[in-house]
Amino acid sequence: MQRLILFLLAGILTMGVISGAVASDVNTIFELELVPLSDIVNNPTVYDSTTAYRKISVIGNISEMDKHLITIKQDNYELKVDRTNHQLFAGFNVGDGIKLTGQFLYDSMGTSIFYSTYVLHYPIIQMGEVNINAVISNASDFNGKYITVTGNITEIKSTMGAYIVNLSSLDTDQSLRVSYYGSTDLQAGDMVSVTGLFNGGVLYSEQMGLKHSPLSISTFIPGFTGLWAMFIIGLLVIYMKHE
């Protein structure tokens, strides 16, 4: 009997791993070349995106903020950052650690500026599972941080190599915009869990997968369906034939 139990548990664990991989879509868009500010200051033409597109990441601490520019510092080196898109920097303050991904534009006759695509608190802050309504109501509290939300897909469309998803709250009709790079089989009507960076009013998903009902056995055994039940029965038959 003990051997039988171990045999069945091994089968369940195996299918859990398989089904978990199938049910979830993962992509990473923030792991770009991390360049020290000293390299940019000393060799600005190397990282200049004025004529050749090049996206990089930089980190530092905010030393100054005004209406149009932010200054970040790292080991006594400074970099000017464009702040015209105020949503990207909501909730950031002087002294905060920050990581930026974007393009550096070198101006030999004036001020060289870094233009951000994504802005993160650094070290990275993981907020865990949060409610969509809370994110929408207090966007600056979550801006630049990693969050996980659950909701229903009300619309999903492909554009410019990315999926744009409207994710509706489970409690209200409020919805959050999700951007996902990669491929997915998810569709409108699916209840999903999304993890990623919330920045500028958009959740940039790094992982998006089906969310099962709390009453479903799939909650405890991911991907468990009638097909997997047949699989378990098949394992049991094979075991009994070899006993």
N, C-alpha and C positions, 0 to 999 in steps of 0.2 A: 504493500500500500504506500509506503514511504517513497519507493522508487516511482510509483505512478504519479504521486503529487509533484515530485521534483520534475518529472517529465512534462507534466501539464504546465507548470509554472514557467519552465524554460520556453515552451511554445508561446505562452501568453506574452512574456517579455520580448521575445523575438518579433512578434507581430506588432507589439506596441512601438518598438523602434522603427519598424518599416512604415506603419501607418502614420506615425508622427512625422516622418520625413516627407510623406506624400501629402499630408494635410496642411503643411505649412510652407509658405513662400518666404525666402530670405534673400536680402540683398544688402550690400554695404556701399554707401556713397560718400562717407566721410573720411575714409582711410586714404588720404592723399599724401604726397610728399610734404613732410614737415620741415620747414626751413627756418633756421635761427635768424633773428633780426640782424645779427651781426653780418651774416652773409649777404642779406639784402642791402644793407647800408654800404658795405664795402664793395659789393659787386652787383650794383643795381641793374646793369644791362643784361646780366645772365637771366634774371627773373622777369624781365620786362615783357608784358603781354600786349604792348602797343601794336606791334606788327605780327607777332606770333602768339596765338592763343596758348596760354599755359595756366592751369589752375593749381594752386598750392595752398598749404595750410601754415598758419603762424600762431604762436601763443605769446602771451605777455600779460601785463597788468595794466588796467586803465589808469592813466595818470591825469588826463584832462578830457573834459567833455564840453562841447558847445553845440549850437544848433545844427551845424553842418559837418563837423569833424570830431573824431575821437583820436586821442593819442594813446598808444600803448607802448610800454617799455619792457625791455628784457635785457638784463645785464648792462644797464646804462645806454642801450641803443634804443632809438625811438622810431616809430612808424605812424604815419598819419593814415587814418581810416575814414572813408566816406560814411556819413551818417544821414544822408538824405532820406533813406528808408527807415524812419524812426521805429517802425514795428519790429524790425530785426533786433533792436537794442532795448526793447521795453524790459524794465526790471533790472537793467545793468547800472552800476554806479561806479564812481571813482574808487579805485582800490581793488575792484573785482578782478579775479583771474579770468581770462577770456581766450577762446580759441576761435580763429576765423578761417574759413575756407573761401577762396575767391581768386581774384586776379590783381596783380601789382602792375601799376602803370607808372613808368619812369618819366620824369620831366626834368631834363638837365638844366632848364632855365627857370624852373619854378618849384612847386611842391609836388613831390611824388606821392601818389595816393594808392591805398589798397581798397579795392571794391569787393565787398563781401557778398557771397551767395548764402552761406550759412554761418550762424553765430552761436557758439556754445559757451556755457559756463565751464571754466577749467580750474581745478580738476572737474571731470564730468560728474554731474549730479543726476542720480537715478531716483525718480519720484515714485516708481512702482505703479500699481494699479490705481487709477484715478477715474472720476466720473466725468463724462463729456460735458455735462452742464457746468461743472466746476471749472473746467478748462476754459470754456467760452465766457463764463462770468468773470473770471479772474485771470485773463490771458497773461498778464505781466508776471504773475506768480509762477507760471510754468514755462515762460519763454526761455529758450536756450537750454532746456533741460530734457532729459529722457523720460518718457511716460509710457504707460500701457493703458489702452482704453478698449472697451467692448461696446459694440453697436451693430446696427443693421445697415447693410449696404443698400442705399436707396438709388444710387446711380454710380456707374463705373464706365469710364471711357478712356480709350487710348489716345495719347497725343504726344508728339515729339519724343517718342521712345519711353514715355512714362504713362502710368495709369493715374488718372485723377478720379478719386473716389469721394462721394458724399456719404459720410458715416453718421447715421441718425442715432440719437440717444435712445436707450431702452425705456426711459422714463417720460421724455417729452418729445416734441417735434424739432428740437434744436439739433443741428447737424454740424459736423466738423469736416473740414476739407483735408483729405489725405493724399499725399503724392507718393507713388510707388514706382521705382525703376526696376525693371525685370519682366518676368512673365508670370501669369497667374491664370488659374481656371475659375477663380471666384467670380460670382455674378450677383446682380441685384437680387435682394431677398435673403442673401446669406447673412447669418449672424457671425461676426468675426472678432478676433482679438488682434489689436495692432500695437506694436512696440516701435518706438522711434523717437526722433528729435522733434520737439515742438518749437517752431521758430517762425516769427512773423505771421502768426495766425494759421500756419499750415503744419500738419503733422507729417514729417518726412519718414515714411515707414522703412524700417530695416527688417521687420518680420511681420507677416500678416497671415493668419490662418483661421480656419473654421473654429468657432466656439460652440461647444456642445451644451445641451441643456443640463442644468445641475442634477436633474432626475435621471439622466441617461447614463447607462453603464459606460458609455464612451468617455464620460468624465473621469472615471477611474481607470479604464483601459482604453486609451486613445485609439480611435478608429475601429472600435468593436462594433461589428454589424452582423447581420444574419450570415454573411459570407464567412466571417471569422468564426462564428458558432459552428458552421459546417467544418471548418478547418480543424477546430478543437475535437469535434467528434471523429474526424478522420484520424487524427493523432491517437485518439483513444483506441480506435479499432486496430490500428497498426501495432500499438503496444500490446493489446490483448492477444493478437495473433502470434507475437513473438515470446509470449510468456509460457 
